[in-house]
Amino acid sequence: MVTEDGPKPRSGDIRIIAIAFFFGTFISIVVMSTLGLRLPLTPNDASRDESLILALIASLIFAAALTPLARGIRASGVKRLLTLAAFAYVSFAVVNQIEAAVYSTISGTPTMLVVFAPPCLLAAGVATWLVRPSNTIDVQNSVLRGRSIRKWWWRLLLALLVLPIIEASSGLIVRPLLESVVEEQAFGLVVPDAIVVIRTLLLKSGLLLAVTVPIVLTWTKRQRSLIVALGFAIFVLTGLVGLIQATWWPITMRIALSFQVLLASMAYSWAVVTLLAPRSFEP
């Protein structure tokens, strides 16, 4: 069925993207293990069947987050693929592994950066192939397009600084819980010094901004849909997928962290889109 916005994403497309990501991850892990690369050891107490089910659920959610972005981006096939692949890889692999290295004692970060490259590229490729761009042409009024840097440099700077501010504020919700866990020396978590946290947040912000700007520049649906799709994707890729499979953490802790990541992701998406693609902007 075709509406004014074009055909809606089909559940079958999401399932195929999820299968591509799931098997891409499995094959990548097998290859890396065969090559003798060190994979991180996590205190996973889930059974094999439970781990498999959780991985499938995580793959479906990953695909559901990628699909709206694929639908809203209108560009050549190669550009859509590169935009989606870069966003998926940086948000899911790079950001999560940086945070794992800073906030936990889990090792093996360099290997996982390699492991997740093929599945992210494969999922982005399948999404590019299956999900048709929206028929709606409502190009975002991005301040970065056709204007001199003097008119928007401060907006880009604010967009870089907004994530540390948002995460520092939302982190107050779960920090007492995390500190109590760390005091008990459980679950491989650590609370680094404030300067380390600030540097990590700035690095995370810069990476996310680098892969978000291409989406803003090629988005052809309404501003509200961009905020929702981008915020949901960041929530899923930087938090929910990993938290679903982190069975060695208490469920209350995983729920609290999920809420914090969701709040921060949606606030970040709204702030960045409002700064870089405002509803009205005078040249």
N, C-alpha and C positions, 0 to 999 in steps of 0.2 A: 504493500500500500504506500502511495506517495502522498505526502502532505506538502504544505508550503515550504517546509524545511527539508524536503526530500525524504527518502526511505529511512526508517529508524534502524538502528543497529539491531541485528538479529541475535538471539541467544545462541544460535548455531555458530555464528562468527566468534562470539566470545569463547565458546567451548573449544573451537579449533585453535584460537590464539593461546588459550590455556594449555592445550595439549602440546603445542609447539614449545612453550616456555618450560613445561614440566619435563618433557623428554630431552629438550636442549640442555637443561640443568643436569639431568641424570647422565647423559652421554658425556657432558663436559667433565663431571666429577670422575667418571670411570676413566676417561682419557688422562686426566691429571694424576689420578692415583697410579695408573699404569706407568706414567712417566716418572713416578717417584716423588712428585711434589707433595709437600706437607700440607695436609688439610687441618683446619682447626678442630680441636677436641672440645666438645661441649658436654656438660653433665646431663645429657638427655636420658630421662628415665621412662620415656614412652616406648611402647612395644613397636615392633616393626610395622605391624598393620596400622597402628594409630599414627605413626610418623608418616606413612604413605598417604593416609586419608587427609591428614593435615596439610601435607605438601600439595595434594590435589586441590584442596579448598583454597590454599594460598595462591595457587596458579590461576584458579578461576577469578579470584578477587583481583589479582594482578592484571588479568586480561580485561576485566570489567572497568578497571581504572584507565587502561590504555585506550580502550575503544572510543570514548567520547572525545579524547584529544585527536585521535585519527580522523574522526568525523568532522571536527571543527577546523582542521588545518587544510587550507587549499593552496597547493603548490604543485610543482612537477613531482613525479613519482620518486625520483631520487632525493629531492629536497624533503619531501614528507618522510621518507625512510630515515634520512640522516637526522632530521629534527626529532622524530619519535625515538630512534635508537639512542641518541645522545641523552635525551631526557630520561629514558628508562635506565640506562646504564649509570649515569651520574647519580640520579635520585636513589636508585635501589642498591647498586653495588658500591660506588665510591663513597657516598655519604654514610651509608650504614657501616662500611668497613672502617672508615675514619672514626666514627663514634665508638665502634667496638674496640678499637685500639686505644682510645682515650678513656673510655668509661668502664672498661672491663679488663680482666686478666687473660682473656681468650687470645691466643696467638694464631698465626696463619693468615693474616690480613692480605699480604701480597698474593698468595695463592688464590684467595677468593676473588680478588680483583680480576684475575685471569679466568677463573671458573665461570663467573657470571657474564662475561663479555659475549660468548656465543648465544646463550639463551635470550639475552636482552635484544641482541641483533635479530635473532630468529623471530621472536615475538613481534618486534617492530616491523619486520619484513612481512609477516603474515597479516598483521593489522593494516599495513599500507595496501596490501593486495586485496584483502577482503572488504574492508570498510570504505565505502564511497564517501567522498567529501560532501558536505551539506550543499544543497542547491541554493541556499540563502547566501546572498552576497551582501554582507553588512560589515564591510572592512572596518576594523578598529582604527580609531583616530589616534594612532600612536604618535607620541611626541618625538620619537626617534626617526620618523620617516619624513624626509624632505625638509628638515630644519637643521640649522646650524647647532653645533654642540653647546654654544653659549646659551641656548634657549632651554636645554634639558639636562645639562650635566648635573645640576643639583638634585634633579629628580632621580637620576641614576644613583647618586650618592645616598640619598634617603632610602632608596630601594635596597641598597647594600646594607644599611644600618638597621633596617626595620626588623629583620629576622632575629638578630641578637636581642633586641628590646622585647619582642614578642615572646621569644622562648624563655628569656629570663623571667618575665612576668608570669607566664603560664607554668613555668617550672616550679614556682612557689607552691603549686598545688601538690606536687608529688615529692618535692625535696625532703620533707620530714620522713616520708616512707622510705625513700632510698637511703637516707642517712642511717635509719634504724637497721636496715638490711646490711649496710656496709659495716656497721658496728659489730654485727654478729658474724662478719666475715663470711657471708653466705652468697651463693649464686654468682661468684666471680665478678662482682661489681666493685668499682672504686669511685670515690668522689675526688677529682683532681683539684688542684689549686685554682683560684678564681682566674688568674691570668691565662692558664691553660684552657679553661672553659671559654673565655672571651676569644682567644685565638681560634679555637675550634669552631665557634659560632660564626666568626667572620669568614673563615675558610668555607664553611658549609653554605653561608649566604652567598658568597661569590660564585661558588659552583652552581648552586640552584639558579641564581640570576642569569648565569651564562647560558643555561639550557632553557630558561623560561622566555627570554627575550625573543628567540626565533619563533616560539609559539605565538606570542603576542603579535608579532609582525605578520604572521600568516593566518591568523584567526579570522574567520569570516562570518561568525555567528554573533549573537548579542553579547554585550559585555557581561551580563549576569551569568550567561552560560559558560563564559570563559572563567569567571571567578569560581563557579561551582566545580567545573571539570578539572581545573588546575588544582584547586584546593583538595579535592577528593583524591586526585592522583598522587599528590605529594603526601597526603595522609597515608594512603595505602602503601606506596613504595618506600617511604622513609620510616614507616612504623608498623602498620597493621600486618603486613605479610610476615615480618620477622616475629612479631609478638604472638601471632597465631601458633607459630611453631616452637616458641620458647617455653616448652612444657616444664622445664626445670625451675621456672619462676612461679610464685603463687598466683592464682587466678586474680586475686584482688589487686596485686601489683600490676599485672598485665592490663586489667581494665582501667586502672588509674592512669597508666602510661598511655594507653590508647586514647583516653579522653583528652589528655594533655596534648598529644600529637595532633589530634583532630582539631582542637581549639586553635593551636598554633598554626596549623596548615591553612585553615580557612581564613584566619586573620591575615596571614602572610599573603595569601592569594589576593584577597580584597585590597590590601595596601599596595601591592606591586602593580596590579591591574589599574587601580585608580591613579597611581603615579605615572605609569607609562602609557596608559590608554584611557585618559579621562574622556568623559562624554562630550566635553567641549574644550577646545584649546585654541587660542588665538596665535597664529604664526608670528 
